Amino acid sequence: MTTPARRSQRRNQVLSREQIIEAAIELLDAGGEGALTVRALSERLSTGSGAISYHVGKRDDLLDAATETVVMAALATKPARAGAAPGDEIRVVALALFDAIAEHRWLATRLTLQIIRNPVGPVTVGIFERIGRQVDALGVPPARWFDAASTLVHYILGAVSQNARIEGDTSGIDPEADREKFFEATSAAWQELDPGDHPFMHAVVGQMREHDDRAQFLTGVAVVLDGLTRLH
């Protein structure tokens, strides 16, 4: 039974769409998609499901709104100095998306779904517009703009997804596994491989163990950008 104090709290609280989305993001960050239910969000905000539905909609709408909020904030990131080169602009937005998914580990799956399901939505349009303008500035021929922008977007999203919580079949995967311990164990396993059969694996085992994820990500961006400047 709802107590008078509880009813008063709900009645006196004025919720905004932004507050609801912020609370939804907090639940997602804490426990992934499974933690975001209308009931859990209602309890967190001390409100009823009707208020949430009125401002945002159903659970899928909440997930889309949370995704849009985080992604659009990342896309708004600008270089520290004005008049930055196109490559610098791309690196800034790529790193902003990388860091957003590293911080919000539920994001990669939802981001991919939005791009597939809603090609005219703000997330898809925002990413392609921000990247595409820089492809133009790089001097890529207009006939190759879509291919060039798509290549960059596919690399960025694919690479950053490696840092995401995997939704679905996670058998054999510990989402809380320590990164350093994982690479130590992997490097030890690679060193056990026959060097005659696997000379490359032995050559790079130290690099794999000590590599920096963000630096590796930027190397990939640089490789793609170098290729795009050669398009004719």
N, C-alpha and C positions, 0 to 999 in steps of 0.2 A: 504493500500500500504506500502511495506517495505521501510523504509528510508535508505539512503546510510550509515548512522551511524550504523543502525541495521545490514545491510549486512556486513559491515566491522567487527563488533563485532563477528558475526558468523564465518566469514571467518578466522579471526585471532585467534579464540579460538581453542586450541588443547585439545580435550576431551579424557579422558581415560575411560576404562570400570569401574575402581574403582570410579572415580568421579561421573559417572552416577548412580552407585549403591548407593553410599553415599547419593546423592540427593534424590533418590527413597526412601531410608530409612527415610530421614527427612520428606518427604511428608506423608509416612505411619504413622510415629509417631505423626504427627500433626493432621491427620484426618482419619486414618484408610484406608482400601483398597479403599474406594470410592474416596479418595483424590488423589490416584495414577492413573493418566491418562497420556498418551503419550503427550498430549497437555500441561498439567500442568508441566510435567517434561521438555518439550522443552522450555517453557517460563522461568522456573527456571534456566535453564542452558544456555539460550540465544542461542539455537541451533535449528536445524531442526529435524524432526522425523526420517529422513534418517540416521543421525549420531547415534541416539539411537538404531535404528534397526541394524545398522552395528556392533556396539560394543556389544549389549546385545541380541536383538531380539524383540519379541512382548511383550505385557503387562504381559502375564503369565510368560514369561522368566524373566522379571524384578522381579516379585514376588518371583519366585524360587531363583533367584540370591540374592535378599535381604535376604531371609530366610537362604540360605546357608551361607552368609557372617556373619550374627549374630550368628547362631548356631555354626559354626566352630570356631569363636572367643571364645565362651563359652567353647567349648570342649578343647580348648588349655589351659585352666586354670589349673594350677598345685598347689599342696599343698605348703605351705610356706617352709617346710623343706624337704630335700631329704630323700628318703627311707621311705616314709610314709606308714603306714599299708594299706592294700586293702580297708578296711572300710573307712579310711580317704580319700583315692583317690575317692571313690564313693561319699562320702558326698561333696567333693569339686566340682566335676562335676555336681552333682545334684543341689547344690546351685547356681552354675554358670548358669544353665539352668533356674532355678527358677527366679533369678535376671534378666536374659535376657528377660523373658516373662513379668515380672513385669514392666520393662522399655519400652519394645516394645509390647504394648498390642494387636497388630494385629498378633503377631507371633504364638500363639498357634494353631489357625486354619490352617495357612499355614504349620506349622510343621507337624501336623497330616496328612494333604493332601499329603505332600511329602513322608512321610513314607508309606502311602497307595499306592500312584501312582507310586512311584519310589523306589522300594525296593533295587535296586543296586546303587542308587544315593549317593553322598557324605554325605548327612545329615543322611540318614538311616544307612549306613555303618559306618559312624563316631561315631554315638551314640552307636550302638551295639558293635563296636570294643572297644571303650573306657570302656564301662561297662563290656563287656564280659571278657576282660583280668583280671579284678579284681575279677570276679566270679571264674575264675580259681585259682587265688591267694588265695581266701578264702578257698580253699580246697573242693569246690563243685565237686562231681564226674562228669567226662566228660559226662556221659549219661544224666545228668540233667542240663548241661550248658545252653541249649537253653531255657528251662522252667525258669531257675533261672534268666537269663539275661532279658527275656521277662517280667517277673514279676516286676523286678526293673524298666525297661523302662516304662511299663504301669503305675506303681504307680507314677513315677516322672512326666510323661507327663499329667496324669490325675489330679494330685494334683496341678501342676502349672497352668493348664488351668483354674482353679477357679479364677485366677487373670487376665484372659484375657478379652479383649473386645469381646462380643458375636456377631458373624456375623449372619445375617439371621433375624429370628423373634425375635425382642427385645421388643415386646409389654409388657408394665408393668415394664420394666427395665430401670433404669436411669444409663447409663455407667459412669456418672460423680458424682454419689452419694457419699457423704462423708462416709468413712468407719466407723468412730466413731459413727456418727449419726445412721447409719444402724444397728450397733450392739446394740446401746442403745435402739432403737425401737424394735429390735428383742428380747432382754432380757426382756423388759417390757411386750411384748406379751407372752413370755414363762411364766413369773411370774403370768399371769392371768389364766394359765391353772390350772385345778383342781389337787392339789398335790396328792390326793388319786389315781387318774387315771394316773398321769404322775410324779412319784417320781424321776425318773432319770433326767428329764428335769429340775425340780426344783433344784436338787442337783448340776447340772453343769452350771446353768445359769450365775453365777459369773465368772466361768472359761471361758465361751464362750465370755462374754463381754470384758474380759481383755486379751485374748490370743494374742500371737504374731504369725503371719502367718509363718515366717521363722522357728521359734522354733517348731511349730506344724508340719511343713513339715519335719524337721529333725527327729522328733519323729517317723513319719511314715517310714522314711528311716531306722532308727534303728530297728524298728519292723520287717521290711522285711529282713534286714541283719541278724538279730538274727535267723529268720526262715530258711534262706538259709544255715547257718552254721550247721543246724541240718539235712540237707538232706543226704540221704544215697543211 
